[in-house]
Amino acid sequence: MPRVEFDVNSGVSPERFIGALTDFSPARADVWPNIDAEHLKVHEVGADSADVTEGSSLAGGVWERNRYDWSTPGTVRVETIESNTWRPGSSWLYQVTPAGTGSHIHVTVDRRPASLKGRLIAVLLVLGGRRVLRGATEEVLRKLEQSG
C-alpha cells in the first residue's frame, strides 16, 4: 500500500484552495489535471461533504467514487468508496494552514490497489509519486494564482 506525503507553499489563500478542492462544478476538470470532464459525476453535495465519481483516461481509464469531507476546518479528506483501481478506504488528506498571505498545504495519499492496473500504478507511485503528485498540486495552485 503506497503512501505518499508532500508539502507545498503557495500564495493562494487556504480558503481559495479548499474552495477549489470542494468545487464540483463542470469547471473542476479545468482546474485539476487528473480529472477528465467525461469521468466527473456528482452524486450529492452537502454543506461539508460530497459524493463524487471522478477520474481520467490515464492507463486506459482510472475512476473512483469518493466521499469528500471538509467538516474539519483546514482539512479535506477524500475517501474512496468504489473504484476500478483502488480498494475502498484509499484516501487523500489535504491539511491547509495559513502561511503569510498564502498557505502551507500538507498532502497525504494512501492507495490500496484493487486490480492489476492499481498494482502497476502503485509501483509508479512508489517510484515517483511524490514528485508527480506534488507537481500536479503545484499546477492547480498556478492556475488558481493566474485566475486571480
SULNORFEN-V305127 format. One record per run of one state. SS is the DSSP state (hx for helix, st for strand, lp for the rest). FROM is the first residue (numbers start at 0). LEN is the number of residues. If there is no record, write none. Layout:
SS_FROM_LEN + SS_FROM_LEN
This chain:
lp_0_2 + st_2_8 + lp_10_3 + hx_13_8 + lp_21_6 + hx_27_4 + lp_31_5 + hx_36_3 + lp_39_1 + st_40_5 + lp_45_3 + st_48_8 + lp_56_1 + hx_57_3 + lp_60_1 + st_61_8 + lp_69_5 + st_74_9 + lp_83_2 + st_85_1 + lp_86_4 + st_90_9 + lp_99_2 + st_101_9 + lp_110_2 + st_112_1 + lp_113_2 + hx_115_31 + lp_146_2
